[in-house]
Amino acid sequence: MDMKLELVSVPVTDIDRAKAFYVDQVGFVADHDIPVDENLRFVQLTPPGSACSIVLDVNMTSMAPGAQQGLQVVVDDADALYELLTGRGVAAEPVVELPWGRFTFFTDPDGNRWAAQQMIRR
């Protein structure tokens, strides 16, 4: 039986600010932005090429804004992503090389932390 991880909650304080960050600065695709009722808005975003999306979470879960600290995407070129992010105003960390890949790290406006890994083939 397949089990596919397809949606991860990212807790934020301001959906509009978070959506602008992820779409305009990081480059995610805006899949859905649906007001469910006066207290709930479903905003789903997907990293380019990913089978897994994020949902911007305002009171959908018990996680506090900024609680996601282990999110990771895999990219072909960490240096190119670093340049893209910093060129769009994201405070990404310079690329570091570790035994399991080359990484740049960034956080969203609420403090949710992301890693972008370039795989190293040995």
N, CA, C and O atoms as CSV, one atom per row, in Angstrom:
chain,resi,resn,atom,element,x,y,z
A,1,MET,N,N,0.845,-1.179,0.000
A,1,MET,CA,C,0.000,0.000,0.000
A,1,MET,C,C,0.888,1.240,0.000
A,1,MET,O,O,1.763,1.385,0.854
A,2,ASP,N,N,0.659,2.131,-0.960
A,2,ASP,CA,C,1.381,3.392,-0.993
A,2,ASP,C,C,0.870,4.306,0.109
A,2,ASP,O,O,-0.318,4.305,0.432
A,3,MET,N,N,1.775,5.079,0.677
A,3,MET,CA,C,1.417,6.158,1.598
A,3,MET,C,C,2.206,7.372,1.151
A,3,MET,O,O,3.425,7.426,1.312
A,4,LYS,N,N,1.522,8.326,0.601
A,4,LYS,CA,C,2.190,9.488,0.031
A,4,LYS,C,C,1.978,10.698,0.926
A,4,LYS,O,O,0.844,11.074,1.223
A,5,LEU,N,N,3.070,11.298,1.349
A,5,LEU,CA,C,3.002,12.541,2.092
A,5,LEU,C,C,2.729,13.652,1.082
A,5,LEU,O,O,3.546,13.902,0.197
A,6,GLU,N,N,1.592,14.313,1.210
A,6,GLU,CA,C,1.208,15.289,0.204
A,6,GLU,C,C,0.868,16.666,0.749
A,6,GLU,O,O,0.722,17.608,-0.030
A,7,LEU,N,N,0.737,16.814,2.077
A,7,LEU,CA,C,0.401,18.120,2.631
A,7,LEU,C,C,0.983,18.240,4.033
A,7,LEU,O,O,0.779,17.373,4.884
A,8,VAL,N,N,1.705,19.319,4.255
A,8,VAL,CA,C,2.321,19.591,5.554
A,8,VAL,C,C,1.846,20.962,6.016
A,8,VAL,O,O,1.853,21.922,5.245
A,9,SER,N,N,1.441,21.048,7.255
A,9,SER,CA,C,0.964,22.301,7.825
A,9,SER,C,C,2.143,23.183,8.250
A,9,SER,O,O,3.085,22.716,8.891
A,10,VAL,N,N,2.072,24.459,7.880
A,10,VAL,CA,C,3.082,25.439,8.284
A,10,VAL,C,C,2.357,26.537,9.060
A,10,VAL,O,O,1.632,27.335,8.467
A,11,PRO,N,N,2.545,26.584,10.385
A,11,PRO,CA,C,1.813,27.542,11.201
A,11,PRO,C,C,2.355,28.970,11.057
A,11,PRO,O,O,3.551,29.219,11.208
A,12,VAL,N,N,1.440,29.893,10.761
A,12,VAL,CA,C,1.800,31.294,10.535
A,12,VAL,C,C,0.836,32.198,11.282
A,12,VAL,O,O,-0.218,31.759,11.741
A,13,THR,N,N,1.211,33.471,11.398
A,13,THR,CA,C,0.328,34.440,12.051
A,13,THR,C,C,-0.512,35.219,11.055
A,13,THR,O,O,-1.621,35.644,11.376
A,14,ASP,N,N,0.010,35.409,9.843
A,14,ASP,CA,C,-0.657,36.244,8.840
A,14,ASP,C,C,-0.600,35.526,7.493
A,14,ASP,O,O,0.468,35.408,6.893
A,15,ILE,N,N,-1.737,35.055,7.029
A,15,ILE,CA,C,-1.764,34.283,5.783
A,15,ILE,C,C,-1.319,35.116,4.593
A,15,ILE,O,O,-0.562,34.622,3.757
A,16,ASP,N,N,-1.760,36.351,4.490
A,16,ASP,CA,C,-1.372,37.175,3.344
A,16,ASP,C,C,0.135,37.393,3.298
A,16,ASP,O,O,0.749,37.281,2.237
A,17,ARG,N,N,0.727,37.701,4.439
A,17,ARG,CA,C,2.181,37.906,4.502
A,17,ARG,C,C,2.917,36.618,4.164
A,17,ARG,O,O,3.884,36.636,3.403
A,18,ALA,N,N,2.466,35.500,4.725
A,18,ALA,CA,C,3.119,34.214,4.469
A,18,ALA,C,C,2.972,33.812,3.003
A,18,ALA,O,O,3.929,33.337,2.391
A,19,LYS,N,N,1.791,34.000,2.444
A,19,LYS,CA,C,1.580,33.644,1.036
A,19,LYS,C,C,2.485,34.479,0.140
A,19,LYS,O,O,3.092,33.940,-0.785
A,20,ALA,N,N,2.589,35.760,0.387
A,20,ALA,CA,C,3.471,36.625,-0.402
A,20,ALA,C,C,4.918,36.163,-0.292
A,20,ALA,O,O,5.639,36.144,-1.290
A,21,PHE,N,N,5.350,35.791,0.907
A,21,PHE,CA,C,6.721,35.314,1.099
A,21,PHE,C,C,6.969,34.058,0.277
A,21,PHE,O,O,7.920,34.001,-0.502
A,22,TYR,N,N,6.118,33.054,0.447
A,22,TYR,CA,C,6.347,31.768,-0.220
A,22,TYR,C,C,6.170,31.841,-1.741
A,22,TYR,O,O,6.911,31.189,-2.476
A,23,VAL,N,N,5.215,32.614,-2.212
A,23,VAL,CA,C,4.964,32.687,-3.652
A,23,VAL,C,C,5.918,33.686,-4.318
A,23,VAL,O,O,6.614,33.331,-5.270
A,24,ASP,N,N,5.955,34.915,-3.832
A,24,ASP,CA,C,6.717,35.976,-4.497
A,24,ASP,C,C,8.214,35.899,-4.249
A,24,ASP,O,O,9.006,36.224,-5.133
A,25,GLN,N,N,8.608,35.476,-3.066
A,25,GLN,CA,C,10.033,35.465,-2.741
A,25,GLN,C,C,10.683,34.098,-2.913
A,25,GLN,O,O,11.785,34.000,-3.452
A,26,VAL,N,N,10.012,33.044,-2.460
A,26,VAL,CA,C,10.610,31.710,-2.535
A,26,VAL,C,C,10.277,31.021,-3.861
A,26,VAL,O,O,11.068,30.212,-4.347
A,27,GLY,N,N,9.128,31.326,-4.447
A,27,GLY,CA,C,8.787,30.771,-5.746
A,27,GLY,C,C,7.830,29.594,-5.733
A,27,GLY,O,O,7.715,28.882,-6.731
A,28,PHE,N,N,7.135,29.374,-4.614
A,28,PHE,CA,C,6.143,28.311,-4.562
A,28,PHE,C,C,4.962,28.656,-5.474
A,28,PHE,O,O,4.724,29.822,-5.788
A,29,VAL,N,N,4.238,27.635,-5.887
A,29,VAL,CA,C,3.050,27.800,-6.716
A,29,VAL,C,C,1.826,27.872,-5.807
A,29,VAL,O,O,1.666,27.050,-4.905
A,30,ALA,N,N,0.965,28.861,-6.050
A,30,ALA,CA,C,-0.269,28.996,-5.270
A,30,ALA,C,C,-1.325,28.088,-5.894
A,30,ALA,O,O,-1.825,28.371,-6.983
A,31,ASP,N,N,-1.663,27.001,-5.208
A,31,ASP,CA,C,-2.631,26.026,-5.708
A,31,ASP,C,C,-4.060,26.395,-5.351
A,31,ASP,O,O,-4.944,26.379,-6.208
A,32,HIS,N,N,-4.286,26.727,-4.088
A,32,HIS,CA,C,-5.639,27.031,-3.610
A,32,HIS,C,C,-5.573,28.191,-2.632
A,32,HIS,O,O,-4.630,28.308,-1.849
A,33,ASP,N,N,-6.576,29.036,-2.686
A,33,ASP,CA,C,-6.794,30.086,-1.682
A,33,ASP,C,C,-8.304,30.211,-1.557
A,33,ASP,O,O,-8.950,30.971,-2.279
A,34,ILE,N,N,-8.846,29.440,-0.618
A,34,ILE,CA,C,-10.298,29.293,-0.512
A,34,ILE,C,C,-10.756,29.693,0.892
A,34,ILE,O,O,-10.336,29.080,1.874
A,35,PRO,N,N,-11.605,30.706,0.996
A,35,PRO,CA,C,-12.202,30.995,2.299
A,35,PRO,C,C,-13.234,29.911,2.618
A,35,PRO,O,O,-14.189,29.707,1.869
A,36,VAL,N,N,-13.028,29.233,3.725
A,36,VAL,CA,C,-13.939,28.158,4.130
A,36,VAL,C,C,-15.109,28.746,4.916
A,36,VAL,O,O,-16.269,28.420,4.667
A,37,ASP,N,N,-14.787,29.604,5.854
A,37,ASP,CA,C,-15.794,30.355,6.602
A,37,ASP,C,C,-15.101,31.593,7.151
A,37,ASP,O,O,-13.965,31.883,6.778
A,38,GLU,N,N,-15.773,32.327,8.034
A,38,GLU,CA,C,-15.186,33.579,8.532
A,38,GLU,C,C,-13.946,33.366,9.401
A,38,GLU,O,O,-13.217,34.319,9.677
A,39,ASN,N,N,-13.698,32.133,9.835
A,39,ASN,CA,C,-12.550,31.838,10.685
A,39,ASN,C,C,-11.483,30.979,10.028
A,39,ASN,O,O,-10.435,30.733,10.624
A,40,LEU,N,N,-11.734,30.518,8.806
A,40,LEU,CA,C,-10.802,29.581,8.192
A,40,LEU,C,C,-10.613,29.888,6.709
A,40,LEU,O,O,-11.573,30.069,5.960
A,41,ARG,N,N,-9.350,29.939,6.317
A,41,ARG,CA,C,-8.971,30.150,4.920
A,41,ARG,C,C,-7.971,29.067,4.561
A,41,ARG,O,O,-6.948,28.916,5.229
A,42,PHE,N,N,-8.262,28.309,3.503
A,42,PHE,CA,C,-7.405,27.198,3.090
A,42,PHE,C,C,-6.482,27.677,1.973
A,42,PHE,O,O,-6.922,27.910,0.847
A,43,VAL,N,N,-5.185,27.823,2.301
A,43,VAL,CA,C,-4.181,28.270,1.331
A,43,VAL,C,C,-3.145,27.168,1.200
A,43,VAL,O,O,-2.396,26.875,2.131
A,44,GLN,N,N,-3.124,26.562,0.008
A,44,GLN,CA,C,-2.186,25.471,-0.285
A,44,GLN,C,C,-1.175,25.952,-1.320
A,44,GLN,O,O,-1.545,26.503,-2.357
A,45,LEU,N,N,0.108,25.737,-1.023
A,45,LEU,CA,C,1.207,26.155,-1.887
A,45,LEU,C,C,2.122,24.964,-2.122
A,45,LEU,O,O,2.276,24.109,-1.250
A,46,THR,N,N,2.735,24.911,-3.315
A,46,THR,CA,C,3.600,23.781,-3.644
A,46,THR,C,C,4.943,24.262,-4.163
A,46,THR,O,O,4.996,25.103,-5.060
A,47,PRO,N,N,6.038,23.734,-3.603
A,47,PRO,CA,C,7.352,24.036,-4.177
A,47,PRO,C,C,7.403,23.517,-5.619
A,47,PRO,O,O,6.872,22.441,-5.892
A,48,PRO,N,N,8.021,24.246,-6.540
A,48,PRO,CA,C,8.080,23.789,-7.932
A,48,PRO,C,C,8.650,22.373,-8.024
A,48,PRO,O,O,9.712,22.084,-7.473
A,49,GLY,N,N,7.930,21.494,-8.729
A,49,GLY,CA,C,8.382,20.125,-8.933
A,49,GLY,C,C,8.098,19.166,-7.804
A,49,GLY,O,O,8.423,17.983,-7.910
A,50,SER,N,N,7.501,19.637,-6.724
A,50,SER,CA,C,7.269,18.790,-5.556
A,50,SER,C,C,5.928,18.076,-5.636
A,50,SER,O,O,4.963,18.608,-6.184
A,51,ALA,N,N,5.876,16.869,-5.087
A,51,ALA,CA,C,4.612,16.149,-4.944
A,51,ALA,C,C,3.941,16.486,-3.619
A,51,ALA,O,O,2.787,16.121,-3.397
A,52,CYS,N,N,4.657,17.182,-2.738
A,52,CYS,CA,C,4.122,17.553,-1.427
A,52,CYS,C,C,3.927,19.064,-1.373
A,52,CYS,O,O,4.776,19.833,-1.824
A,53,SER,N,N,2.801,19.466,-0.817
A,53,SER,CA,C,2.458,20.880,-0.678
A,53,SER,C,C,2.475,21.274,0.794
A,53,SER,O,O,2.588,20.429,1.682
A,54,ILE,N,N,2.361,22.576,1.027
A,54,ILE,CA,C,2.167,23.078,2.383
A,54,ILE,C,C,0.800,23.750,2.448
A,54,ILE,O,O,0.278,24.219,1.436
A,55,VAL,N,N,0.231,23.791,3.643
A,55,VAL,CA,C,-0.962,24.576,3.892
A,55,VAL,C,C,-0.588,25.600,4.947
A,55,VAL,O,O,-0.011,25.255,5.978
A,56,LEU,N,N,-0.915,26.858,4.693
A,56,LEU,CA,C,-0.637,27.910,5.664
A,56,LEU,C,C,-1.657,27.786,6.781
A,56,LEU,O,O,-2.864,27.862,6.548
A,57,ASP,N,N,-1.166,27.598,7.981
A,57,ASP,CA,C,-1.974,27.206,9.123
A,57,ASP,C,C,-2.164,28.366,10.088
A,57,ASP,O,O,-1.235,28.768,10.789
A,58,VAL,N,N,-3.385,28.900,10.115
A,58,VAL,CA,C,-3.781,29.844,11.158
A,58,VAL,C,C,-4.910,29.164,11.912
A,58,VAL,O,O,-6.046,29.107,11.443
A,59,ASN,N,N,-4.581,28.654,13.077
A,59,ASN,CA,C,-5.553,27.988,13.955
A,59,ASN,C,C,-6.129,26.694,13.391
A,59,ASN,O,O,-7.204,26.268,13.813
A,60,MET,N,N,-5.432,26.056,12.438
A,60,MET,CA,C,-5.884,24.755,11.940
A,60,MET,C,C,-5.355,23.632,12.825
A,60,MET,O,O,-6.013,22.605,12.991
A,61,THR,N,N,-4.174,23.828,13.388
A,61,THR,CA,C,-3.578,22.849,14.295
A,61,THR,C,C,-3.213,23.568,15.584
A,61,THR,O,O,-3.419,24.775,15.713
A,62,SER,N,N,-2.675,22.828,16.524
A,62,SER,CA,C,-2.265,23.441,17.788
A,62,SER,C,C,-0.830,23.979,17.735
A,62,SER,O,O,-0.333,24.509,18.729
A,63,MET,N,N,-0.163,23.845,16.583
A,63,MET,CA,C,1.214,24.342,16.483
A,63,MET,C,C,1.244,25.864,16.529
A,63,MET,O,O,0.408,26.535,15.924
A,64,ALA,N,N,2.206,26.387,17.247
A,64,ALA,CA,C,2.404,27.832,17.306
A,64,ALA,C,C,3.098,28.302,16.033
A,64,ALA,O,O,3.879,27.551,15.448
A,65,PRO,N,N,2.830,29.531,15.591
A,65,PRO,CA,C,3.547,30.062,14.435
A,65,PRO,C,C,5.059,29.935,14.640
A,65,PRO,O,O,5.590,30.261,15.702
A,66,GLY,N,N,5.730,29.457,13.602
A,66,GLY,CA,C,7.183,29.273,13.675
A,66,GLY,C,C,7.607,27.921,14.203
A,66,GLY,O,O,8.805,27.669,14.328
A,67,ALA,N,N,6.666,27.039,14.519
A,67,ALA,CA,C,7.007,25.756,15.140
A,67,ALA,C,C,7.643,24.750,14.178
A,67,ALA,O,O,8.325,23.826,14.622
A,68,GLN,N,N,7.431,24.913,12.868
A,68,GLN,CA,C,8.030,23.973,11.912
A,68,GLN,C,C,9.519,24.300,11.754
A,68,GLN,O,O,9.875,25.387,11.299
A,69,GLN,N,N,10.371,23.365,12.129
A,69,GLN,CA,C,11.811,23.611,12.088
A,69,GLN,C,C,12.573,22.602,11.238
A,69,GLN,O,O,13.789,22.733,11.101
A,70,GLY,N,N,11.918,21.610,10.668
A,70,GLY,CA,C,12.645,20.575,9.953
A,70,GLY,C,C,12.214,20.383,8.512
A,70,GLY,O,O,12.443,19.318,7.937
A,71,LEU,N,N,11.600,21.387,7.922
A,71,LEU,CA,C,11.156,21.245,6.538
A,71,LEU,C,C,12.356,21.280,5.600
A,71,LEU,O,O,13.293,22.053,5.802
A,72,GLN,N,N,12.318,20.435,4.573
A,72,GLN,CA,C,13.460,20.356,3.658
A,72,GLN,C,C,12.987,20.108,2.238
A,72,GLN,O,O,12.103,19.288,1.991
A,73,VAL,N,N,13.590,20.826,1.320
A,73,VAL,CA,C,13.395,20.573,-0.108
A,73,VAL,C,C,14.739,20.141,-0.670
A,73,VAL,O,O,15.789,20.464,-0.114
A,74,VAL,N,N,14.699,19.409,-1.778
A,74,VAL,CA,C,15.920,18.991,-2.461
A,74,VAL,C,C,15.986,19.749,-3.776
A,74,VAL,O,O,15.004,19.814,-4.515
A,75,VAL,N,N,17.150,20.324,-4.064
A,75,VAL,CA,C,17.341,21.130,-5.270
A,75,VAL,C,C,18.540,20.618,-6.059
A,75,VAL,O,O,19.399,19.921,-5.518
A,76,ASP,N,N,18.592,20.967,-7.333
A,76,ASP,CA,C,19.724,20.581,-8.168
A,76,ASP,C,C,20.975,21.384,-7.858
A,76,ASP,O,O,22.090,20.880,-7.992
A,77,ASP,N,N,20.791,22.650,-7.437
A,77,ASP,CA,C,21.925,23.558,-7.273
A,77,ASP,C,C,21.664,24.491,-6.091
A,77,ASP,O,O,20.890,25.441,-6.203
A,78,ALA,N,N,22.305,24.219,-4.972
A,78,ALA,CA,C,22.105,25.026,-3.762
A,78,ALA,C,C,22.586,26.457,-3.965
A,78,ALA,O,O,21.974,27.391,-3.447
A,79,ASP,N,N,23.667,26.638,-4.707
A,79,ASP,CA,C,24.181,27.993,-4.951
A,79,ASP,C,C,23.178,28.820,-5.755
A,79,ASP,O,O,22.951,29.992,-5.452
A,80,ALA,N,N,22.580,28.211,-6.779
A,80,ALA,CA,C,21.598,28.921,-7.598
A,80,ALA,C,C,20.377,29.294,-6.760
A,80,ALA,O,O,19.842,30.393,-6.902
A,81,LEU,N,N,19.930,28.384,-5.885
A,81,LEU,CA,C,18.796,28.708,-5.028
A,81,LEU,C,C,19.164,29.824,-4.065
A,81,LEU,O,O,18.375,30.746,-3.860
A,82,TYR,N,N,20.339,29.756,-3.477
A,82,TYR,CA,C,20.791,30.819,-2.567
A,82,TYR,C,C,20.755,32.172,-3.279
A,82,TYR,O,O,20.260,33.150,-2.719
A,83,GLU,N,N,21.270,32.235,-4.494
A,83,GLU,CA,C,21.281,33.486,-5.260
A,83,GLU,C,C,19.864,33.952,-5.558
A,83,GLU,O,O,19.568,35.142,-5.447
A,84,LEU,N,N,18.982,33.026,-5.935
A,84,LEU,CA,C,17.591,33.378,-6.217
A,84,LEU,C,C,16.924,33.943,-4.967
A,84,LEU,O,O,16.283,34.993,-5.014
A,85,LEU,N,N,17.080,33.237,-3.852
A,85,LEU,CA,C,16.437,33.683,-2.612
A,85,LEU,C,C,16.956,35.036,-2.154
A,85,LEU,O,O,16.169,35.936,-1.862
A,86,THR,N,N,18.256,35.186,-2.089
A,86,THR,CA,C,18.804,36.460,-1.612
A,86,THR,C,C,18.477,37.589,-2.584
A,86,THR,O,O,18.290,38.732,-2.167
A,87,GLY,N,N,18.408,37.276,-3.879
A,87,GLY,CA,C,18.018,38.275,-4.868
A,87,GLY,C,C,16.587,38.738,-4.704
A,87,GLY,O,O,16.231,39.831,-5.144
A,88,ARG,N,N,15.766,37.917,-4.075
A,88,ARG,CA,C,14.365,38.264,-3.823
A,88,ARG,C,C,14.136,38.731,-2.396
A,88,ARG,O,O,12.993,38.834,-1.950
A,89,GLY,N,N,15.210,39.014,-1.680
A,89,GLY,CA,C,15.084,39.580,-0.343
A,89,GLY,C,C,14.946,38.587,0.789
A,89,GLY,O,O,14.643,38.985,1.913
A,90,VAL,N,N,15.159,37.300,0.531
A,90,VAL,CA,C,15.091,36.294,1.593
A,90,VAL,C,C,16.465,36.225,2.272
A,90,VAL,O,O,17.494,36.166,1.599
A,91,ALA,N,N,16.471,36.233,3.587
A,91,ALA,CA,C,17.723,36.165,4.349
A,91,ALA,C,C,18.199,34.711,4.431
A,91,ALA,O,O,18.223,34.114,5.507
A,92,ALA,N,N,18.572,34.162,3.289
A,92,ALA,CA,C,19.081,32.782,3.247
A,92,ALA,C,C,20.516,32.759,3.756
A,92,ALA,O,O,21.258,33.733,3.629
A,93,GLU,N,N,20.885,31.625,4.334
A,93,GLU,CA,C,22.254,31.456,4.825
A,93,GLU,C,C,23.150,30.986,3.685
A,93,GLU,O,O,22.705,30.223,2.827
A,94,PRO,N,N,24.411,31.433,3.662
A,94,PRO,CA,C,25.323,30.968,2.621
A,94,PRO,C,C,25.400,29.443,2.587
A,94,PRO,O,O,25.216,28.774,3.604
A,95,VAL,N,N,25.671,28.919,1.419
A,95,VAL,CA,C,25.714,27.469,1.219
A,95,VAL,C,C,26.849,26.861,2.037
A,95,VAL,O,O,27.971,27.368,2.052
A,96,VAL,N,N,26.529,25.769,2.712
A,96,VAL,CA,C,27.535,25.004,3.462
A,96,VAL,C,C,27.562,23.587,2.904
A,96,VAL,O,O,26.544,23.062,2.452
A,97,GLU,N,N,28.735,22.985,2.943
A,97,GLU,CA,C,28.868,21.612,2.477
A,97,GLU,C,C,29.027,20.694,3.673
A,97,GLU,O,O,29.907,20.881,4.513
A,98,LEU,N,N,28.156,19.698,3.729
A,98,LEU,CA,C,28.185,18.690,4.772
A,98,LEU,C,C,28.402,17.341,4.105
A,98,LEU,O,O,28.239,17.237,2.889
A,99,PRO,N,N,28.759,16.317,4.843
A,99,PRO,CA,C,29.010,15.019,4.213
A,99,PRO,C,C,27.808,14.462,3.439
A,99,PRO,O,O,27.989,13.626,2.553
A,100,TRP,N,N,26.602,14.902,3.752
A,100,TRP,CA,C,25.393,14.368,3.120
A,100,TRP,C,C,24.740,15.358,2.159
A,100,TRP,O,O,23.616,15.130,1.710
A,101,GLY,N,N,25.430,16.459,1.835
A,101,GLY,CA,C,24.890,17.389,0.854
A,101,GLY,C,C,25.356,18.809,1.064
A,101,GLY,O,O,26.018,19.132,2.050
A,102,ARG,N,N,24.994,19.650,0.112
A,102,ARG,CA,C,25.258,21.083,0.184
A,102,ARG,C,C,23.935,21.757,0.528
A,102,ARG,O,O,22.906,21.449,-0.074
A,103,PHE,N,N,23.955,22.670,1.487
A,103,PHE,CA,C,22.727,23.239,2.033
A,103,PHE,C,C,22.743,24.753,2.075
A,103,PHE,O,O,23.781,25.385,2.275
A,104,THR,N,N,21.553,25.318,1.879
A,104,THR,CA,C,21.275,26.682,2.288
A,104,THR,C,C,20.021,26.606,3.157
A,104,THR,O,O,19.166,25.743,2.956
A,105,PHE,N,N,19.924,27.506,4.112
A,105,PHE,CA,C,18.813,27.507,5.065
A,105,PHE,C,C,18.136,28.875,5.035
A,105,PHE,O,O,18.780,29.894,4.787
A,106,PHE,N,N,16.828,28.883,5.291
A,106,PHE,CA,C,16.105,30.146,5.398
A,106,PHE,C,C,14.911,29.957,6.317
A,106,PHE,O,O,14.481,28.830,6.563
A,107,THR,N,N,14.382,31.050,6.818
A,107,THR,CA,C,13.186,31.014,7.653
A,107,THR,C,C,12.138,31.939,7.044
A,107,THR,O,O,12.460,32.924,6.380
A,108,ASP,N,N,10.883,31.597,7.288
A,108,ASP,CA,C,9.805,32.468,6.824
A,108,ASP,C,C,9.600,33.579,7.857
A,108,ASP,O,O,10.252,33.566,8.901
A,109,PRO,N,N,8.712,34.537,7.591
A,109,PRO,CA,C,8.532,35.658,8.525
A,109,PRO,C,C,8.102,35.258,9.934
A,109,PRO,O,O,8.268,36.038,10.871
A,110,ASP,N,N,7.550,34.048,10.099
A,110,ASP,CA,C,7.134,33.588,11.420
A,110,ASP,C,C,8.191,32.747,12.128
A,110,ASP,O,O,8.027,32.402,13.298
A,111,GLY,N,N,9.271,32.416,11.430
A,111,GLY,CA,C,10.336,31.630,12.040
A,111,GLY,C,C,10.331,30.158,11.685
A,111,GLY,O,O,11.142,29.403,12.222
A,112,ASN,N,N,9.438,29.716,10.790
A,112,ASN,CA,C,9.483,28.335,10.314
A,112,ASN,C,C,10.757,28.174,9.496
A,112,ASN,O,O,11.008,28.952,8.576
A,113,ARG,N,N,11.564,27.167,9.825
A,113,ARG,CA,C,12.891,27.022,9.235
A,113,ARG,C,C,12.910,25.936,8.168
A,113,ARG,O,O,12.378,24.841,8.348
A,114,TRP,N,N,13.538,26.278,7.056
A,114,TRP,CA,C,13.661,25.390,5.907
A,114,TRP,C,C,15.121,25.109,5.607
A,114,TRP,O,O,15.991,25.952,5.822
A,115,ALA,N,N,15.374,23.901,5.104
A,115,ALA,CA,C,16.678,23.526,4.557
A,115,ALA,C,C,16.464,23.205,3.089
A,115,ALA,O,O,15.456,22.606,2.715
A,116,ALA,N,N,17.408,23.602,2.269
A,116,ALA,CA,C,17.411,23.210,0.859
A,116,ALA,C,C,18.698,22.430,0.627
A,116,ALA,O,O,19.796,22.959,0.799
A,117,GLN,N,N,18.555,21.192,0.240
A,117,GLN,CA,C,19.690,20.286,0.095
A,117,GLN,C,C,19.978,19.984,-1.369
A,117,GLN,O,O,19.087,19.618,-2.135
A,118,GLN,N,N,21.231,20.144,-1.732
A,118,GLN,CA,C,21.714,19.667,-3.016
A,118,GLN,C,C,22.421,18.348,-2.729
A,118,GLN,O,O,23.398,18.309,-1.982
A,119,MET,N,N,21.929,17.285,-3.319
A,119,MET,CA,C,22.521,15.970,-3.093
A,119,MET,C,C,23.922,15.930,-3.713
A,119,MET,O,O,24.157,16.497,-4.780
A,120,ILE,N,N,24.826,15.264,-3.039
A,120,ILE,CA,C,26.172,15.064,-3.567
A,120,ILE,C,C,26.302,13.598,-3.913
A,120,ILE,O,O,26.154,12.727,-3.057
A,121,ARG,N,N,26.574,13.343,-5.148
A,121,ARG,CA,C,26.774,11.947,-5.593
A,121,ARG,C,C,28.244,11.609,-5.469
A,121,ARG,O,O,29.091,12.268,-6.072
A,122,ARG,N,N,28.546,10.606,-4.704
A,122,ARG,CA,C,29.946,10.204,-4.486
A,122,ARG,C,C,30.247,8.942,-5.231
A,122,ARG,O,O,31.372,8.445,-5.173
